[in-house]
Amino acid sequence: MSLRVKLFLSNVILLFFPGIIIFLLARNWLGIYDNDIQTNLLVLIFIGILAILIIISGLLSFFISESILNPLKKLRIAANEIKNDNLDFTIEYGTKDEFYDVMKEFDEMRQKLKLSLDENLKYEEEKRHLIASITHDLKTPITVIQGYIEGILDNVANTPEKQKKYLTTIYKKTEDINKLVDDLFMISKLELNKISFNLTKIEITEYLREIIKEIESDLLFENIKIELDLPFNATIKIDKLETFRVIQNLIQNSIKYKSSDDVMIKIETRDSGNNVLVIFEDNGIGIEKENEQKIFESFFREDSSRKHGEGSGLGLSIAKKIIEAENGRIWARSREKGLAIYMSFEKI
């Protein structure tokens, strides 16, 4: 039995007893007339009362059922859309009644489901990209190693000088593989929150001077000049070791993607309200403006970058995860010549 029929019958039953009372009162009132007139009038009154009961019951049933069935119809349509894998819709229900909260919560559920599905699709796409990138980055050095080993076995490297050259190349390629594996291990630990960050208070200018002083001799040997412009100081909370890893990575990127033999790096601090900015700028080949955010994705490398270096494409992704784990932010800005990396840390 449908909801409308149930409502109609219930309304008829509810209105039946008042109708009987009205009928009995009318019969007593008609007692002044003779029997024939009284009978005819009673029949007319009974038919009128019955018609009124049916009409009122019908109208009540219609309006009540519509107020219930319309929201249910909207929910059924929405459920079918979800069943058909369509989450790009909204449930519009403006009536402030008992169904309003249900509709609102159902639409919030749809939004969360869509967000979860989008994240899963993104994760699957990143996983496919990751596998393809790992395959490519492992195959390249392995192919080179295989070729050089074959050259040694076939006696192509028939002099000590050639053999040394071949073995040196093999060693460098194994170092590349080892670096890739280390980066993969690091980024997997960061994504799984398997790294415990030891956040300690430091003075940012003092910290930057210390780490540059520590590596300055190696940098000068590679013809790299670093300019420190640290007019603003602040106390921040970071993991000194992991942040040092980030700085090292940025320096290595500046070397790897240099535009000339002379590498110029400028490290600057700036005040930014509740935060302090650390700006790392070089004179390298830079990036296209549309790739300013993409360079922090795993295995992303511009075509121009591929011509200048053989990085794994994981360094900046690791840097981003480290800085964010320290409650900071990192982003890039392209320059007319070179690239600027901005790191923002909250003051204490």
Long-range contacts (C-beta under 8 A, 24 or more apart in sequence): 3-65, 3-68, 3-69, 4-61, 4-62, 4-65, 4-69, 7-60, 7-61, 7-64, 7-65, 8-57, 8-58, 8-61, 11-56, 11-57, 11-60, 11-61, 12-53, 12-54, 12-57, 15-53, 15-56, 15-57, 16-53, 19-49, 19-50, 19-52, 19-53, 22-49, 23-49, 67-97, 71-99, 71-102, 71-103, 74-103, 75-102, 75-103, 75-106, 78-106, 78-107, 78-110, 82-110, 82-113, 87-113, 87-114, 87-117, 88-114, 126-298, 129-298, 129-299, 130-298, 130-299, 133-298, 133-299, 133-313, 134-180, 134-184, 134-299, 137-180, 137-299, 137-312, 137-313, 138-177, 138-180, 140-310, 141-173, 141-174, 141-176, 141-177, 142-173, 142-177, 144-169, 144-170, 144-173, 145-170, 145-173, 145-174, 176-310, 179-312, 180-312, 180-314, 183-312, 183-314, 183-315, 183-318, 184-314, 186-314, 186-318, 187-298, 187-314, 187-317, 187-318, 187-321, 190-318, 190-321, 190-322, 190-325, 191-321, 195-242, 195-325, 197-239, 197-242, 197-325, 197-326, 198-239, 198-240, 198-241, 199-237, 199-238, 199-239, 199-326, 200-237, 200-238, 200-239, 200-240, 201-235, 201-236, 201-237, 201-348, 202-235, 202-236, 202-237, 202-238, 202-240, 203-233, 203-234, 203-235, 204-230, 204-233, 204-234, 204-235, 204-236, 204-269, 204-276, 204-278, 204-345, 205-230, 205-232, 205-233, 205-269, 206-233, 207-238, 207-240, 207-243, 208-247, 208-267, 208-269, 208-278, 211-244, 211-247, 212-267, 215-248, 215-251, 219-251, 222-255, 222-263, 223-261, 223-262, 223-263, 224-251, 224-254, 224-255, 224-263, 224-265, 225-262, 225-263, 225-264, 225-265, 226-265, 226-266, 226-267, 227-264, 227-265, 227-266, 227-267, 228-267, 228-268, 229-266, 229-267, 229-268, 229-269, 230-267, 230-268, 230-269, 231-269, 231-270, 232-269, 232-270, 232-271, 232-276, 233-269, 234-269, 234-271, 234-276, 234-345, 234-347, 234-348, 235-347, 235-348, 236-276, 236-345, 236-346, 236-347, 236-348, 237-326, 237-327, 237-345, 237-346, 237-348, 238-326, 238-328, 238-345, 239-322, 239-325, 239-326, 242-322, 242-325, 242-326, 243-322, 243-323, 243-326, 245-318, 245-319, 245-322, 246-318, 246-319, 246-322, 246-323, 246-343, 247-280, 249-315, 249-316, 249-318, 249-319, 250-280, 250-319, 250-341, 252-315, 253-282, 253-284, 253-311, 253-315, 253-316, 254-282, 254-284, 256-308, 256-309, 256-311, 257-284, 257-285, 257-305, 257-308, 257-309, 257-339, 258-282, 258-283, 258-284, 258-285, 258-308, 259-283, 259-284, 259-285, 259-337, 259-338, 272-344, 274-346, 274-347, 275-344, 275-345, 275-346, 275-347, 276-344, 276-345, 276-347, 277-342, 277-343, 277-344, 278-342, 278-343, 278-344, 278-345, 279-340, 279-341, 279-342, 279-343, 280-340, 280-341, 280-342, 280-343, 281-335, 281-338, 281-339, 281-340, 281-341, 282-338, 282-339, 283-337, 283-338, 284-338, 284-339, 285-338, 286-334, 286-335, 286-336, 286-337, 286-338, 286-339, 287-332, 287-334, 287-339, 288-334, 289-334, 291-334, 292-331, 292-332, 292-333, 292-334, 293-331, 293-332, 295-332, 296-320, 296-330, 296-331, 296-332
